[in-house]
Amino acid sequence: MRLLLTGLNGTLAPSVAEAAMAHGWQVLAWDRQAVPVHDTHWLQQARPDAIAHLAMGDEHWAGRLAAFAAAQGLPMLFTSTAMVFDAEPDGPHQPHDARTARDDYGRSKIRCEDAVLAAHRGATVLRIGWQIHPTRPGNNMLAQLDGWQQQQGEVAASRVWRPACSFMDDTAQAIVALLAQPVAGPVHLDSNADEGHGFDALVAALQRHFHRPQWRLRVHDDYRHDQRLAGGGARVPPLSVRLRF
Ligand SMILES: NC(=O)c1ccc[n+]([C@@H]2O[C@H](COP(=O)([O-])OP(=O)(O)OC[C@H]3O[C@@H](n4cnc5c(N)ncnc54)[C@H](OP(=O)(O)O)[C@@H]3O)[C@@H](O)[C@H]2O)c1
């Protein structure tokens, strides 16, 4: 199987590439330095068997990829985010709940979700939470917490925020499984969905597990949101399989 993957210079896509190659798939990267995102001719020539669109970018690119996949009868997966839901109304959020984001990132992801599903009714719109990886730079919770400690001299964690989150390798495995057996429409993926750990407890568990004695944890209750992505079933293991709380 030839998997076209976008966003390979990013945080999550390298894990998806590893998981796909471990399944014997060939990974085709969309190199935006060489191929503009509107180049559908390149897409025809690449002859993918499936598309996983992980790159950021606008709804026009997402819609074009989905339209191509629909025309060719290919599986298409687009990674969206828990941030399509605002804290009001509070979660846990179900796949067909109204999307309430007010910030630019969440609104842009809503537009991309709509463009993908308008072009390809069988596409998977996969909403994920904050990703965790032992070493990867970028938008990786562990790396960001290291950054907070370095820059602010503390890791401030709300005990009334229940984040959506998963380990990156678990998300990557789930993405490969969803490409092999697609599910149409919005799908939720969250290792905290059933257990509902507060961010303070999660930070403390990460601190122990990844040996971060230098983190100075400050617990607060300034940000309140049950952000969990419910209704996703057991596509990823719960956090307690990876961490001790
Ligand atoms: N990491 C997380 O915790 C997390 C949480 C929730 C949802 N997600 C979603 O999962 C996907 C992957 O996340 P990520 O953390 O790997 O993202 P990322 O590291 O921020 O970026 C992924 C890639 O997006 C491409 N990109 C950036 N700006 C672009 C633009 N203006 N136009 C076109 N492409 C652009 C780049 O790809 P190339 O340079 O390789 O082309 C970049 O490497 C994203 O859709 C993100 O919204 C991630």
PDBQT file of the ligand as one rigid body, heavy atoms in Angstrom, charges set to zero:
ROOT
HETATM    1  N1  LIG A 301       0.760  17.488  18.183  1.00  0.00    +0.000 N 
HETATM    2  C1  LIG A 301      -0.362  17.534  18.883  1.00  0.00    +0.000 C 
HETATM    3  O1  LIG A 301      -0.351  17.457  20.112  1.00  0.00    +0.000 OA
HETATM    4  C2  LIG A 301      -1.694  17.642  18.171  1.00  0.00    +0.000 A 
HETATM    5  C3  LIG A 301      -2.854  17.764  18.946  1.00  0.00    +0.000 A 
HETATM    6  C4  LIG A 301      -4.089  17.839  18.315  1.00  0.00    +0.000 A 
HETATM    7  C5  LIG A 301      -4.170  17.797  16.938  1.00  0.00    +0.000 A 
HETATM    8  N2  LIG A 301      -3.027  17.715  16.201  1.00  0.00    +0.000 N 
HETATM    9  C6  LIG A 301      -3.143  17.704  14.738  1.00  0.00    +0.000 C 
HETATM   10  O2  LIG A 301      -2.350  16.655  14.214  1.00  0.00    +0.000 OA
HETATM   11  C7  LIG A 301      -1.731  17.082  12.995  1.00  0.00    +0.000 C 
HETATM   12  C8  LIG A 301      -0.238  16.949  13.115  1.00  0.00    +0.000 C 
HETATM   13  O3  LIG A 301       0.163  17.736  14.211  1.00  0.00    +0.000 OA
HETATM   14  P1  LIG A 301       1.677  18.170  14.432  1.00  0.00    +0.000 P 
HETATM   15  O4  LIG A 301       1.814  18.480  15.870  1.00  0.00    +0.000 OA
HETATM   16  O5  LIG A 301       2.560  17.174  13.802  1.00  0.00    +0.000 OA
HETATM   17  O6  LIG A 301       1.704  19.530  13.606  1.00  0.00    +0.000 OA
HETATM   18  P2  LIG A 301       2.925  20.509  13.399  1.00  0.00    +0.000 P 
HETATM   19  O7  LIG A 301       4.170  19.850  13.856  1.00  0.00    +0.000 OA
HETATM   20  O8  LIG A 301       2.586  21.840  13.973  1.00  0.00    +0.000 OA
HETATM   21  O9  LIG A 301       2.913  20.750  11.815  1.00  0.00    +0.000 OA
HETATM   22  C9  LIG A 301       2.749  19.719  10.906  1.00  0.00    +0.000 C 
HETATM   23  C10 LIG A 301       3.150  20.170   9.546  1.00  0.00    +0.000 C 
HETATM   24  O10 LIG A 301       2.209  21.063   8.968  1.00  0.00    +0.000 OA
HETATM   25  C11 LIG A 301       2.823  21.645   7.821  1.00  0.00    +0.000 C 
HETATM   26  N3  LIG A 301       2.481  23.073   7.783  1.00  0.00    +0.000 N 
HETATM   27  C12 LIG A 301       2.712  24.012   8.712  1.00  0.00    +0.000 A 
HETATM   28  N4  LIG A 301       2.207  25.184   8.319  1.00  0.00    +0.000 NA
HETATM   29  C13 LIG A 301       1.649  24.984   7.104  1.00  0.00    +0.000 A 
HETATM   30  C14 LIG A 301       0.965  25.807   6.201  1.00  0.00    +0.000 A 
HETATM   31  N5  LIG A 301       0.757  27.087   6.440  1.00  0.00    +0.000 N 
HETATM   32  N6  LIG A 301       0.509  25.264   5.060  1.00  0.00    +0.000 NA
HETATM   33  C15 LIG A 301       0.703  23.964   4.805  1.00  0.00    +0.000 A 
HETATM   34  N7  LIG A 301       1.334  23.127   5.645  1.00  0.00    +0.000 NA
HETATM   35  C16 LIG A 301       1.811  23.645   6.776  1.00  0.00    +0.000 A 
HETATM   36  C17 LIG A 301       4.317  21.382   7.950  1.00  0.00    +0.000 C 
HETATM   37  O11 LIG A 301       4.525  20.260   7.137  1.00  0.00    +0.000 OA
HETATM   38  P3  LIG A 301       5.725  20.038   6.097  1.00  0.00    +0.000 P 
HETATM   39  O12 LIG A 301       6.764  21.071   6.351  1.00  0.00    +0.000 OA
HETATM   40  O13 LIG A 301       6.199  18.660   6.378  1.00  0.00    +0.000 OA
HETATM   41  O14 LIG A 301       5.058  20.147   4.784  1.00  0.00    +0.000 OA
HETATM   42  C18 LIG A 301       4.450  20.951   9.391  1.00  0.00    +0.000 C 
HETATM   43  O15 LIG A 301       5.550  20.150   9.595  1.00  0.00    +0.000 OA
HETATM   44  C19 LIG A 301      -2.193  18.514  12.749  1.00  0.00    +0.000 C 
HETATM   45  O16 LIG A 301      -3.298  18.451  11.897  1.00  0.00    +0.000 OA
HETATM   46  C20 LIG A 301      -2.642  18.997  14.120  1.00  0.00    +0.000 C 
HETATM   47  O17 LIG A 301      -3.661  19.962  14.029  1.00  0.00    +0.000 OA
HETATM   48  C21 LIG A 301      -1.791  17.627  16.778  1.00  0.00    +0.000 A 
ENDROOT
TORSDOF 0
